[in-house]
Amino acid sequence: MNTYDFDKTVFYPDSSCEFVLYCLRRHTAAVLRAFPGALAASLRYAFRVCGTKELKERLFAFLRYLDDADMAVRGFWNEKRGNIGEWYLAQRRDDDVIISASPDFLLRPIAEELGVRLIATDMDRRTGRISGENCHDSEKVRRFRAEYPDGHTENFYSDSLSDAPMAGIADRAYLVKKGVLSPWPEKNSL
């Protein structure tokens, strides 16, 4: 099987940021209602007072003010599905696994449309609260092993060196920058 990071790898740019901006345009009141908490969390994060999980929960706190989050997600993908990389579509396989820090509820519809498996951050689409850990860095490996105990990754693709733990369990790994693939750097060259 091949495994892929999603944001800035399979999809460009970042689906979480794009979804928040989409909701800001389409559901302005809901996003603005949660904005003070998101701004405060952003400042705490900038000064390393809070972690990524708290920041993400505050950024998605607007979900509790949406009438129908599923409808917002459908509208988002109707508008943004064209941002899936052509390079990925050309090599997509049925046994692909997308593993992402973005929320499961946001990526599940596009993963199903693509016909691939998904591991992502477990976020409640009604509240923005995360169950467990944010699916990032070494958490991706832990979640992959839990989901596929005997799973073997032939190729791993990501835009970020922070995904080195996933690259480390793959036979081959590639950095992806706007659809251009290059071999993963050797550990000694980092």
Phi, psi and omega in degrees: 000154173253144178240146185223135161292162183256300188288130182065013177237284176281321181243138178231131006273263183247122185295323180296312179297317180297323180292317178299317179295319176302312180293327176299320179286319187265333183225055188306312184300319181296315182292317181293329179297326181265356186301316181304316179294322179293319178296315179299316179295323178298319178293317178298321179295317180300326179263014176059034178269336176226164182262182182297322182300311180296317179301312182296319178297321179289323179294328181262008179298339179297341181303327182293344180259359177278142176290322185210095181296324180297321178294321178297319179295317178300315178298319179301310182290331174299325181275327192249358184300336178293351179274002174288130184297134176300323180301321179291312182303327181289337182241004182307138176234157181295337180264012177298148174235124172265131179232119193217152173280347178292159183295139178304314184299332180281320184271338184306313182298320182285326176296318178295319178298320178285342181076035180237166179272157186223136167234124183209174179296129181276095181244136177288121184287352178263338185234338185085001180283140180263132175263125183081212183257157171297132185279082185215155177053230183292341176298330177298317180294315180301314181292321178298313180296323178293321182282322183229076184304327179255014183292142179235124180265115176286307183228138175237139183232132178204157175270352192231136176292346176294347176270020179306323177301319177289320178300325182293338180261001181264152174297318179221147178224150184225140170273140180238120177236105181051045176086358178259124183262140173220153180300147177298136179298147175296148180303322183289341182269357182280000000 
